């Protein structure tokens, strides 16, 4: 089942949202510079993951988390959790 994930750059606190079957493996690819955007903001750490039953629902949530409303929701959610993530980075 796919995961929607959000990673944060340790160098400049930029967020990147994506979809992956195994977020930890995808994080390794981001940190290895295999993505044009994330290559310039290394290193990255996972700050949020969410499992979905299919790619369609994952894509809808990815689009939401990339919106202003979704980013605001995620900021509030992470603040309520003390900034901790449910997924080890």
N, CA, C and O atoms as CSV, one atom per row, in Angstrom:
chain,resi,resn,atom,element,x,y,z
A,1,UNK,N,N,0.837,-1.177,0.000
A,1,UNK,CA,C,0.000,0.000,0.000
A,1,UNK,C,C,0.885,1.246,0.000
A,1,UNK,O,O,1.914,1.277,0.676
A,2,UNK,N,N,0.494,2.258,-0.745
A,2,UNK,CA,C,1.331,3.465,-0.849
A,2,UNK,C,C,1.229,4.356,0.390
A,2,UNK,O,O,0.220,4.373,1.095
A,3,UNK,N,N,2.294,5.080,0.618
A,3,UNK,CA,C,2.361,6.070,1.687
A,3,UNK,C,C,2.495,7.453,1.071
A,3,UNK,O,O,3.192,7.633,0.072
A,4,UNK,N,N,1.832,8.417,1.666
A,4,UNK,CA,C,2.118,9.819,1.388
A,4,UNK,C,C,3.130,10.201,2.459
A,4,UNK,O,O,2.943,9.890,3.635
A,5,UNK,N,N,4.199,10.872,2.056
A,5,UNK,CA,C,5.223,11.254,3.026
A,5,UNK,C,C,5.580,12.718,2.855
A,5,UNK,O,O,5.448,13.286,1.771
A,6,UNK,N,N,6.032,13.315,3.940
A,6,UNK,CA,C,6.547,14.676,3.906
A,6,UNK,C,C,7.929,14.614,4.525
A,6,UNK,O,O,8.115,14.082,5.619
A,7,UNK,N,N,8.896,15.167,3.808
A,7,UNK,CA,C,10.256,15.234,4.326
A,7,UNK,C,C,10.623,16.701,4.504
A,7,UNK,O,O,10.090,17.584,3.833
A,8,UNK,N,N,11.543,16.931,5.422
A,8,UNK,CA,C,11.996,18.293,5.691
A,8,UNK,C,C,13.507,18.361,5.530
A,8,UNK,O,O,14.242,17.482,5.978
A,9,UNK,N,N,13.946,19.425,4.880
A,9,UNK,CA,C,15.372,19.635,4.711
A,9,UNK,C,C,15.976,20.088,6.032
A,9,UNK,O,O,15.479,21.023,6.660
A,10,UNK,N,N,17.033,19.434,6.448
A,10,UNK,CA,C,17.724,19.843,7.674
A,10,UNK,C,C,18.519,21.123,7.459
A,10,UNK,O,O,18.859,21.812,8.420
A,11,UNK,N,N,18.817,21.447,6.196
A,11,UNK,CA,C,19.624,22.636,5.925
A,11,UNK,C,C,18.802,23.917,5.879
A,11,UNK,O,O,19.274,24.964,6.324
A,12,UNK,N,N,17.561,23.857,5.342
A,12,UNK,CA,C,16.781,25.100,5.226
A,12,UNK,C,C,15.294,24.949,5.557
A,12,UNK,O,O,14.509,25.856,5.282
A,13,UNK,N,N,14.904,23.833,6.133
A,13,UNK,CA,C,13.533,23.547,6.577
A,13,UNK,C,C,12.492,23.561,5.445
A,13,UNK,O,O,11.304,23.751,5.707
A,14,UNK,N,N,12.919,23.365,4.210
A,14,UNK,CA,C,12.003,23.210,3.090
A,14,UNK,C,C,11.283,21.875,3.233
A,14,UNK,O,O,11.873,20.893,3.684
A,15,UNK,N,N,10.006,21.838,2.848
A,15,UNK,CA,C,9.236,20.596,2.868
A,15,UNK,C,C,9.074,20.069,1.457
A,15,UNK,O,O,8.981,20.840,0.501
A,16,UNK,N,N,9.039,18.753,1.331
A,16,UNK,CA,C,8.763,18.082,0.071
A,16,UNK,C,C,7.763,16.975,0.372
A,16,UNK,O,O,7.942,16.207,1.317
A,17,UNK,N,N,6.704,16.896,-0.441
A,17,UNK,CA,C,5.653,15.899,-0.257
A,17,UNK,C,C,5.643,14.957,-1.451
A,17,UNK,O,O,5.737,15.400,-2.596
A,18,UNK,N,N,5.529,13.658,-1.186
A,18,UNK,CA,C,5.508,12.688,-2.262
A,18,UNK,C,C,4.781,11.413,-1.862
A,18,UNK,O,O,4.217,11.313,-0.772
A,19,UNK,N,N,4.809,10.430,-2.779
A,19,UNK,CA,C,4.175,9.139,-2.566
A,19,UNK,C,C,5.222,8.051,-2.810
A,19,UNK,O,O,6.002,8.131,-3.759
A,20,UNK,N,N,5.232,7.043,-1.951
A,20,UNK,CA,C,6.174,5.935,-2.119
A,20,UNK,C,C,5.618,4.683,-1.465
A,20,UNK,O,O,4.818,4.759,-0.533
A,21,UNK,N,N,6.045,3.537,-1.958
A,21,UNK,CA,C,5.669,2.278,-1.324
A,21,UNK,C,C,6.476,2.054,-0.048
A,21,UNK,O,O,5.960,1.528,0.938
A,22,UNK,N,N,7.744,2.457,-0.072
A,22,UNK,CA,C,8.622,2.322,1.095
A,22,UNK,C,C,9.287,3.688,1.332
A,22,UNK,O,O,10.313,3.986,0.721
A,23,UNK,N,N,8.713,4.514,2.209
A,23,UNK,CA,C,9.238,5.865,2.412
A,23,UNK,C,C,10.709,5.934,2.826
A,23,UNK,O,O,11.410,6.864,2.428
A,24,UNK,N,N,11.184,4.982,3.607
A,24,UNK,CA,C,12.590,5.010,4.028
A,24,UNK,C,C,13.513,4.851,2.817
A,24,UNK,O,O,14.542,5.521,2.724
A,25,UNK,N,N,13.143,3.962,1.892
A,25,UNK,CA,C,13.951,3.802,0.677
A,25,UNK,C,C,13.908,5.065,-0.172
A,25,UNK,O,O,14.920,5.470,-0.745
A,26,UNK,N,N,12.739,5.683,-0.251
A,26,UNK,CA,C,12.609,6.923,-1.032
A,26,UNK,C,C,13.424,8.037,-0.389
A,26,UNK,O,O,14.022,8.849,-1.095
A,27,UNK,N,N,13.454,8.087,0.943
A,27,UNK,CA,C,14.273,9.080,1.643
A,27,UNK,C,C,15.746,8.916,1.272
A,27,UNK,O,O,16.449,9.904,1.062
A,28,UNK,N,N,16.204,7.683,1.192
A,28,UNK,CA,C,17.596,7.425,0.805
A,28,UNK,C,C,17.874,7.970,-0.593
A,28,UNK,O,O,18.949,8.515,-0.846
A,29,UNK,N,N,16.905,7.825,-1.506
A,29,UNK,CA,C,17.075,8.360,-2.855
A,29,UNK,C,C,17.144,9.880,-2.835
A,29,UNK,O,O,17.967,10.475,-3.532
A,30,UNK,N,N,16.285,10.513,-2.039
A,30,UNK,CA,C,16.333,11.982,-1.930
A,30,UNK,C,C,17.683,12.433,-1.386
A,30,UNK,O,O,18.273,13.386,-1.897
A,31,UNK,N,N,18.171,11.758,-0.361
A,31,UNK,CA,C,19.453,12.139,0.232
A,31,UNK,C,C,20.646,11.800,-0.659
A,31,UNK,O,O,21.736,12.341,-0.473
A,32,UNK,N,N,20.439,10.906,-1.626
A,32,UNK,CA,C,21.501,10.570,-2.574
A,32,UNK,C,C,21.502,11.523,-3.777
A,32,UNK,O,O,22.349,11.406,-4.663
A,33,UNK,N,N,20.554,12.460,-3.806
A,33,UNK,CA,C,20.516,13.439,-4.889
A,33,UNK,C,C,19.852,12.933,-6.155
A,33,UNK,O,O,20.161,13.424,-7.241
A,34,UNK,N,N,18.946,11.964,-6.050
A,34,UNK,CA,C,18.313,11.387,-7.242
A,34,UNK,C,C,17.033,12.108,-7.657
A,34,UNK,O,O,16.303,11.616,-8.517
A,35,UNK,N,N,16.754,13.255,-7.064
A,35,UNK,CA,C,15.597,14.063,-7.428
A,35,UNK,C,C,16.095,15.486,-7.661
A,35,UNK,O,O,16.847,16.024,-6.847
A,36,UNK,N,N,15.685,16.087,-8.751
A,36,UNK,CA,C,16.196,17.410,-9.131
A,36,UNK,C,C,15.952,18.456,-8.039
A,36,UNK,O,O,16.859,19.211,-7.689
A,37,UNK,N,N,14.739,18.501,-7.507
A,37,UNK,CA,C,14.438,19.525,-6.499
A,37,UNK,C,C,15.142,19.245,-5.177
A,37,UNK,O,O,15.776,20.137,-4.612
A,38,UNK,N,N,15.036,18.027,-4.684
A,38,UNK,CA,C,15.553,17.746,-3.347
A,38,UNK,C,C,17.080,17.696,-3.288
A,38,UNK,O,O,17.668,17.816,-2.213
A,39,UNK,N,N,17.710,17.521,-4.430
A,39,UNK,CA,C,19.172,17.455,-4.478
A,39,UNK,C,C,19.820,18.700,-3.878
A,39,UNK,O,O,20.867,18.607,-3.237
A,40,UNK,N,N,19.206,19.859,-4.083
A,40,UNK,CA,C,19.787,21.112,-3.611
A,40,UNK,C,C,19.493,21.462,-2.171
A,40,UNK,O,O,19.924,22.510,-1.690
A,41,UNK,N,N,18.769,20.609,-1.474
A,41,UNK,CA,C,18.363,20.930,-0.096
A,41,UNK,C,C,18.733,19.829,0.897
A,41,UNK,O,O,18.143,19.756,1.975
A,42,UNK,N,N,19.684,18.985,0.559
A,42,UNK,CA,C,20.073,17.861,1.417
A,42,UNK,C,C,20.703,18.345,2.714
A,42,UNK,O,O,21.251,19.448,2.740
A,43,UNK,N,N,20.650,17.581,3.774
A,43,UNK,CA,C,19.994,16.283,3.967
A,43,UNK,C,C,18.529,16.437,4.359
A,43,UNK,O,O,18.093,17.495,4.813
A,44,UNK,N,N,17.782,15.347,4.169
A,44,UNK,CA,C,16.346,15.311,4.440
A,44,UNK,C,C,16.045,14.346,5.577
A,44,UNK,O,O,16.818,13.433,5.864
A,45,UNK,N,N,14.889,14.574,6.224
A,45,UNK,CA,C,14.391,13.642,7.228
A,45,UNK,C,C,12.878,13.554,7.084
A,45,UNK,O,O,12.228,14.534,6.722
A,46,UNK,N,N,12.327,12.398,7.363
A,46,UNK,CA,C,10.880,12.207,7.279
A,46,UNK,C,C,10.230,12.861,8.491
A,46,UNK,O,O,10.631,12.618,9.630
A,47,UNK,N,N,9.212,13.701,8.234
A,47,UNK,CA,C,8.488,14.315,9.345
A,47,UNK,C,C,7.044,13.828,9.431
A,47,UNK,O,O,6.382,14.040,10.448
A,48,UNK,N,N,6.541,13.173,8.366
A,48,UNK,CA,C,5.152,12.711,8.389
A,48,UNK,C,C,4.955,11.618,7.343
A,48,UNK,O,O,5.475,11.714,6.231
A,49,UNK,N,N,4.208,10.588,7.700
A,49,UNK,CA,C,3.796,9.562,6.739
A,49,UNK,C,C,2.350,9.182,7.015
A,49,UNK,O,O,1.850,9.305,8.134
A,50,UNK,N,N,1.706,8.725,5.975
A,50,UNK,CA,C,0.296,8.333,6.068
A,50,UNK,C,C,0.053,7.236,5.036
A,50,UNK,O,O,0.285,7.444,3.845
A,51,UNK,N,N,-0.408,6.082,5.480
A,51,UNK,CA,C,-0.645,4.960,4.575
A,51,UNK,C,C,-2.027,5.064,3.943
A,51,UNK,O,O,-2.988,5.473,4.594
A,52,UNK,N,N,-2.117,4.687,2.663
A,52,UNK,CA,C,-3.384,4.730,1.928
A,52,UNK,C,C,-3.656,3.381,1.267
A,52,UNK,O,O,-2.725,2.636,0.962
A,53,UNK,N,N,-4.928,3.069,1.047
A,53,UNK,CA,C,-5.280,1.770,0.461
A,53,UNK,C,C,-4.961,1.666,-1.034
A,53,UNK,O,O,-4.799,0.564,-1.559
A,54,UNK,N,N,-4.870,2.814,-1.721
A,54,UNK,CA,C,-4.592,2.780,-3.162
A,54,UNK,C,C,-3.918,4.083,-3.598
A,54,UNK,O,O,-3.865,5.055,-2.845
A,55,UNK,N,N,-3.404,4.080,-4.835
A,55,UNK,CA,C,-2.677,5.237,-5.361
A,55,UNK,C,C,-3.588,6.446,-5.544
A,55,UNK,O,O,-3.146,7.580,-5.355
A,56,UNK,N,N,-4.847,6.228,-5.907
A,56,UNK,CA,C,-5.753,7.361,-6.113
A,56,UNK,C,C,-5.964,8.153,-4.827
A,56,UNK,O,O,-5.881,9.381,-4.833
A,57,UNK,N,N,-6.234,7.466,-3.739
A,57,UNK,CA,C,-6.447,8.188,-2.480
A,57,UNK,C,C,-5.140,8.824,-1.996
A,57,UNK,O,O,-5.159,9.905,-1.408
A,58,UNK,N,N,-4.014,8.162,-2.239
A,58,UNK,CA,C,-2.722,8.735,-1.868
A,58,UNK,C,C,-2.455,10.011,-2.669
A,58,UNK,O,O,-1.959,10.998,-2.125
A,59,UNK,N,N,-2.780,9.989,-3.941
A,59,UNK,CA,C,-2.555,11.160,-4.786
A,59,UNK,C,C,-3.424,12.336,-4.336
A,59,UNK,O,O,-2.967,13.479,-4.325
A,60,UNK,N,N,-4.677,12.057,-3.966
A,60,UNK,CA,C,-5.551,13.127,-3.471
A,60,UNK,C,C,-4.985,13.753,-2.197
A,60,UNK,O,O,-4.997,14.973,-2.038
A,61,UNK,N,N,-4.493,12.911,-1.299
A,61,UNK,CA,C,-3.928,13.437,-0.052
A,61,UNK,C,C,-2.628,14.182,-0.312
A,61,UNK,O,O,-2.353,15.191,0.338
A,62,UNK,N,N,-1.832,13.705,-1.245
A,62,UNK,CA,C,-0.592,14.406,-1.603
A,62,UNK,C,C,-0.923,15.803,-2.105
A,62,UNK,O,O,-0.291,16.776,-1.695
A,63,UNK,N,N,-1.913,15.910,-2.991
A,63,UNK,CA,C,-2.304,17.216,-3.518
A,63,UNK,C,C,-2.798,18.129,-2.398
A,63,UNK,O,O,-2.490,19.321,-2.378
A,64,UNK,N,N,-3.573,17.557,-1.459
A,64,UNK,CA,C,-4.065,18.350,-0.328
A,64,UNK,C,C,-2.896,18.869,0.518
A,64,UNK,O,O,-2.859,20.049,0.864
A,65,UNK,N,N,-1.945,17.995,0.849
A,65,UNK,CA,C,-0.830,18.406,1.695
A,65,UNK,C,C,0.082,19.425,1.013
A,65,UNK,O,O,0.835,20.128,1.687
A,66,UNK,N,N,0.022,19.510,-0.314
A,66,UNK,CA,C,0.798,20.515,-1.040
A,66,UNK,C,C,0.084,21.861,-1.090
A,66,UNK,O,O,0.690,22.872,-1.444
A,67,UNK,N,N,-1.204,21.880,-0.738
A,67,UNK,CA,C,-1.976,23.125,-0.745
A,67,UNK,C,C,-1.697,23.919,0.534
A,67,UNK,O,O,-1.145,23.387,1.497
A,68,UNK,N,N,-2.082,25.186,0.529
A,68,UNK,CA,C,-1.906,26.023,1.723
A,68,UNK,C,C,-2.688,25.449,2.893
A,68,UNK,O,O,-2.180,25.411,4.014
A,69,UNK,N,N,-3.915,25.001,2.654
A,69,UNK,CA,C,-4.734,24.432,3.728
A,69,UNK,C,C,-4.077,23.170,4.284
A,69,UNK,O,O,-4.051,22.965,5.497
A,70,UNK,N,N,-3.550,22.331,3.408
A,70,UNK,CA,C,-2.898,21.106,3.849
A,70,UNK,C,C,-1.631,21.381,4.644
A,70,UNK,O,O,-1.364,20.703,5.636
A,71,UNK,N,N,-0.851,22.364,4.221
A,71,UNK,CA,C,0.368,22.728,4.958
A,71,UNK,C,C,0.016,23.270,6.338
A,71,UNK,O,O,0.683,22.960,7.325
A,72,UNK,N,N,-1.038,24.083,6.399
A,72,UNK,CA,C,-1.473,24.603,7.701
A,72,UNK,C,C,-1.927,23.476,8.610
A,72,UNK,O,O,-1.593,23.463,9.794
A,73,UNK,N,N,-2.692,22.522,8.065
A,73,UNK,CA,C,-3.136,21.379,8.854
A,73,UNK,C,C,-1.931,20.594,9.374
A,73,UNK,O,O,-1.900,20.202,10.540
A,74,UNK,N,N,-0.942,20.365,8.509
A,74,UNK,CA,C,0.222,19.583,8.908
A,74,UNK,C,C,1.023,20.311,9.986
A,74,UNK,O,O,1.497,19.681,10.931
A,75,UNK,N,N,1.179,21.623,9.857
A,75,UNK,CA,C,1.883,22.382,10.896
A,75,UNK,C,C,1.193,22.213,12.251
A,75,UNK,O,O,1.852,21.976,13.263
A,76,UNK,N,N,-0.136,22.337,12.265
A,76,UNK,CA,C,-0.896,22.184,13.513
A,76,UNK,C,C,-0.780,20.758,14.044
A,76,UNK,O,O,-0.612,20.549,15.246
A,77,UNK,N,N,-0.871,19.787,13.153
A,77,UNK,CA,C,-0.768,18.383,13.553
A,77,UNK,C,C,0.595,18.097,14.182
A,77,UNK,O,O,0.674,17.480,15.245
A,78,UNK,N,N,1.665,18.547,13.525
A,78,UNK,CA,C,3.003,18.302,14.049
A,78,UNK,C,C,3.212,19.030,15.370
A,78,UNK,O,O,3.869,18.503,16.268
A,79,UNK,N,N,2.661,20.234,15.500
A,79,UNK,CA,C,2.778,20.976,16.757
A,79,UNK,C,C,2.062,20.229,17.883
A,79,UNK,O,O,2.542,20.205,19.016
A,80,UNK,N,N,0.921,19.623,17.573
A,80,UNK,CA,C,0.173,18.882,18.596
A,80,UNK,C,C,0.906,17.612,19.029
A,80,UNK,O,O,0.693,17.110,20.132
A,81,UNK,N,N,1.762,17.102,18.159
A,81,UNK,CA,C,2.549,15.898,18.468
A,81,UNK,C,C,3.921,16.263,19.038
A,81,UNK,O,O,4.748,15.384,19.280
A,82,UNK,N,N,4.160,17.543,19.249
A,82,UNK,CA,C,5.457,17.969,19.759
A,82,UNK,C,C,6.547,17.887,18.718
A,82,UNK,O,O,7.728,17.835,19.062
A,83,UNK,N,N,6.169,17.873,17.435
A,83,UNK,CA,C,7.147,17.796,16.359
A,83,UNK,C,C,7.643,16.393,16.088
A,83,UNK,O,O,8.441,16.185,15.175
A,84,UNK,N,N,7.181,15.420,16.869
A,84,UNK,CA,C,7.615,14.036,16.661
A,84,UNK,C,C,6.900,13.429,15.469
A,84,UNK,O,O,5.758,13.791,15.186
A,85,UNK,N,N,7.536,12.535,14.783
A,85,UNK,CA,C,6.928,11.838,13.665
A,85,UNK,C,C,6.646,10.409,14.061
A,85,UNK,O,O,7.318,9.845,14.924
A,86,UNK,N,N,5.656,9.831,13.430
A,86,UNK,CA,C,5.310,8.440,13.709
A,86,UNK,C,C,6.225,7.484,12.957
A,86,UNK,O,O,6.220,6.281,13.219
A,87,UNK,N,N,6.985,7.997,12.055
A,87,UNK,CA,C,7.836,7.169,11.199
A,87,UNK,C,C,9.293,7.501,11.474
A,87,UNK,O,O,9.659,8.673,11.390
A,88,UNK,N,N,10.118,6.563,11.787
A,88,UNK,CA,C,11.529,6.877,12.073
A,88,UNK,C,C,12.248,7.364,10.826
A,88,UNK,O,O,12.109,6.780,9.751
A,89,UNK,N,N,12.993,8.404,10.969
A,89,UNK,CA,C,13.714,8.989,9.826
A,89,UNK,C,C,15.107,8.421,9.704
A,89,UNK,O,O,15.852,8.801,8.800
